Amino acid sequence: MLDITAEKCLKKTSNNYILTVLLGKRVRELRRGARPLYETKSKNFVEIAMEEIALGKVEVKQEDEKPTL
């Protein structure tokens, strides 16, 4: 098991909610057949996704547009 903590991942995101959404989306991608963005022997999708976030391989893309009412 890798030494990954939420604190390492939170350094790459602005809050827990964004981290949770990002983690969930990446895990779904991995389950659907996406390849890990770094070399690993781990088969646990959550561990892989957390490590990718901690390494800065996966980032949040924010749109500059303001919502319209």
N, C-alpha and C positions, 0 to 999 in steps of 0.2 A: 504494500500500500504506500502511496506517495504521501509526502508530508505537505499537504495542502490545507490551508485554513481559509475561512471566509474573510479574515482580515487581509490576506494577500490579495484576494479578488476584489475586495472593496476599495483597495488603493487604485484600481483601474476603473471603477464605476463611482457614480456620485451617491448612490444610496442602496439599501437592501432590496427595495422593490425592483429597481433596474437590474441589479445582479440576478435576482430570481427569474425575471423574465428572460434575460439574456441566457442564463444557464438552461432554462427550459427549452428555449428555441434551439440552442446548440445540441442538446441531448436528443431532441427530436430529429435533427438533421443527421446525427450519427446513427441513430436507430434505423433511419431510412437508407443508410448505405454510404453516407459521406465519410471520407477518409479523415483521420486525425491530422491536424496541422503541424504536428511534431512527431518524432519517432518514439513509439511507446510499445511496451509489451502488455499493457493493461487492457483488459477487456471490459472494464467498468466504464460505461458511457459518462456517468456523472464525474468520475475522477478525471477522465480525459478532458471533458468540457471545462472543469474547474482549473485544470492545469493550463489549458489554452488561454483562459481568461487571465490567469495570474501572469502568464508569460507575455501577455499583450498581443496574442495571435488573433483574438476575437475582440472586437470593439463595438460599442454602441454607435450607430449612425443616427445623428440628430438632424432633423430637417429644420431649416431656418424659417419656414413659412409659419405665419400666425394663423390660428384657427379662425374660420369665418362663422359668423352667427346667422 
